Amino acid sequence: MANIKSAKKRIKVIEVKTARNRRIKSIVKTAIRRFEDALSAGNFDEAKSKFQLAEKKIMQAAAKGTLHKNAASRKVARLSKKLGVINKAI
């Protein structure tokens, strides 16, 4: 355990930021999972709307610094590619 006052404060701040980042990551993962579930179920209209929501949540996470901007772009590109493959098959 830290003895210095500033170190104790840093521990508290890190706990708060970690909780926030976990919450944001959970929201992103849920949005991605819902998109993939809609895609696998064959609901293409729903998948498109879920893709837009997932993209929004991913970019918000990147804006807040939870995800790196390149990692966020990579996730969006992979989801977009999945959606594009399905659109071409139709």
C-alpha positions in Angstrom: 0.0 0.0 0.0 1.2 3.5 -0.9 2.3 5.8 1.9 2.6 9.0 0.0 -0.6 11.1 -0.3 -0.2 11.7 -4.1 0.3 7.9 -4.6 -2.8 7.2 -2.7 -4.7 9.6 -4.9 -3.3 8.0 -8.0 -4.6 4.6 -6.9 -8.1 6.1 -6.5 -7.9 7.8 -9.8 -6.7 4.7 -11.6 -9.6 2.7 -10.0 -12.1 5.1 -11.4 -10.6 5.2 -14.8 -10.3 1.4 -14.9 -14.0 1.1 -14.1 -14.9 3.5 -16.8 -12.8 1.8 -19.4 -14.3 -1.6 -18.5 -17.8 -0.2 -18.9 -17.0 1.3 -22.3 -15.3 -1.9 -23.5 -18.3 -3.9 -22.4 -20.6 -1.6 -24.3 -18.5 -1.9 -27.4 -18.3 -5.7 -27.2 -22.1 -5.9 -26.7 -22.7 -3.7 -29.8 -20.4 -5.9 -31.9 -22.0 -9.1 -30.6 -25.5 -7.8 -31.4 -24.3 -6.9 -34.9 -22.8 -10.4 -35.5 -25.9 -12.1 -34.1 -28.2 -10.1 -36.4 -25.8 -11.0 -39.3 -25.7 -14.7 -38.6 -29.5 -14.7 -38.1 -29.9 -13.3 -41.6 -31.6 -10.0 -40.5 -29.7 -7.8 -42.9 -31.7 -4.6 -42.3 -31.3 -5.1 -38.6 -27.6 -5.9 -39.1 -27.1 -2.6 -40.9 -28.6 -0.6 -38.0 -26.6 -2.6 -35.5 -23.5 -1.9 -37.6 -24.1 1.8 -37.4 -24.6 1.6 -33.6 -21.5 -0.5 -33.2 -19.4 1.9 -35.3 -20.7 4.8 -33.2 -19.8 3.1 -29.9 -16.3 2.0 -31.2 -15.5 5.6 -32.3 -16.8 7.0 -29.1 -14.5 4.7 -27.2 -11.6 5.8 -29.4 -12.5 9.5 -28.8 -12.4 8.9 -25.0 -9.0 7.1 -25.2 -10.3 3.7 -24.2 -9.4 2.3 -27.6 -6.5 3.4 -29.8 -7.8 5.2 -32.9 -6.2 2.7 -35.3 -7.5 -0.2 -33.3 -11.0 1.3 -33.5 -10.7 1.9 -37.2 -9.5 -1.7 -37.7 -12.5 -3.0 -35.7 -14.9 -0.9 -37.8 -13.2 -2.1 -41.1 -13.6 -5.7 -40.1 -17.3 -5.3 -39.3 -17.8 -3.4 -42.5 -16.1 -6.1 -44.5 -18.5 -8.7 -42.9 -21.4 -6.6 -43.8 -20.1 -6.0 -47.4 -19.6 -9.8 -48.0 -23.2 -10.4 -47.0 -24.5 -7.6 -49.2 -22.6 -9.0 -52.2 -24.1 -12.4 -51.6 -27.6 -11.0 -51.8 
